[in-house]
Amino acid sequence: MGSVVEINPLTRVEGHGSVKVYREGSRVERVDLCLTESPRLFEALLIGKSYAEVPEIICRICSLCSTVHKVTALLAVEDAFQVEVSEVTALTRELMVQGGQIQDHALHLYCLLLPDLLGVRGVGELALKAPELLKTGLAMRKAGNMIQETVGGRIIHPVNIIPGGLGRRIGKEQLLLLRSELEAILPSCKEAFRLFRTPFPFPELPKPHCMALAPSAAVPAARRLVFCDGHSFPVSDYRDEICEEVIPHSHAKRARVLGADPTVGALARLTLQPCPAAGADEMLRSAREEIIGKDIRGNNVAQAIELWQAVARALELIDRLVELGAKGGGNVKILPRRGRGSAACEAPRGVLIHSYDFDQEGICTGADVITPTSLNQGALARDLLALGRGMDAEDDLRLTTAMERLVRCYDPCISCSVHLLRL
């Protein structure tokens, strides 16, 4: 006899979603991942807007990811108009992206994931059982937010990065203050690596089809997407290789690459482009067997390693900006022209792609955004089904608890993903 078990809502994730598990007797026959937050419709909203408005609007797709959305949008706009920004602008933008990486990974690991590892139900119980660990995570998140606020002008929806340059340069005193905050959390990054190495005891899951951006001198933008099977293609050709489809039970489009469901994020990045900062190389060697060729459970320790990397890289960027002083800056004037621009960045949760078409006046005539959670949606649904079938004999509570933990391993950002376009 058939039955349906529903996890509604999914807890400790960004946004609103649910999972429906369809059983025949004890066997799991089907699992529907339903990302049900209200659709953002941002792609439609951008049509008819000036190029200067596009980055300002699109970063509102999500407060948590607003910095990397705005940076990626700026890169796509500048690509359309063949603009190359100054070194100071490029370094400042990357510093903001690293700040976003720090605050996002700290939030996920310490506030959303850690309750699972310690067997508590949420942050409230975590504050009672492990208050010092929670304070550590919040201090790390504060440092990441401080970067975004200082450099971007505010924590979310930054105002200091503009087409062709910056609203203002960041002074030496502010940069050194950021350096002090980052140095203070470096010991916590090592502790995070030790803390989050324990994988959940799930049945074996499918191996991921990893996808990431190839390292590039144009950091944080990159020009080529690479895969674990050796395939690669330029970001500008993404529409020839990535196909999005509407799923009846979800408000997020499912993105498939070369007919497969990709996995993006920290696990994919460390699998495909392991270029760790000083100190992280030892971590990666130590945890290599937990990451390379492993399923999504390795994403937790991969994020912990990336915490160190992001702090170390942010320190390098600050040192370079201090060294440049008043040199290496200046904004570039934008001269609108008809064209298309595409760009991709590594957001905390994985590859983020923006693409825009403009007419000769710089008015947007087409917009396309592919988010990490859209790219991960197919792989997550596949893994949920595999987990369900691997736990056929378990009762509903054990099954649904394991499934929620699996969802949190992917660290989805549902708000970013729900942007269906129906005109």
Secondary structure by P-SEA (a helix, b strand, c coil): cbbbbbcccccccccccbbbbbbcccccccccccccccccccccccccccccccccccccccccaaaaaaaaaaaaaaaaacccccaaaaaaaaaaaaaaaaaaaaaaacccccccccccccaaaaaaccaaaaaaaaaaaaaaaaaaaaaacccccccccccccccccccaaaaaaaaaaaaaaaaaaaaaaaaaccccccccccccbbbbbccccccccccccccccccccccccccccbbbbbbccccbbbbbcccccccccaaaaaaccccccccaaaaaaaaccccccccccaaaaaaaaaaaaaaaaaaaaaaaaaaaccccbbbbbbbbccbbbbbcccccccbbbbbbbbcccccccbbbbbcccccaaaaaaaaaaaaaaaaccccaaaaaaaaaaaaaaaccccccccccccc
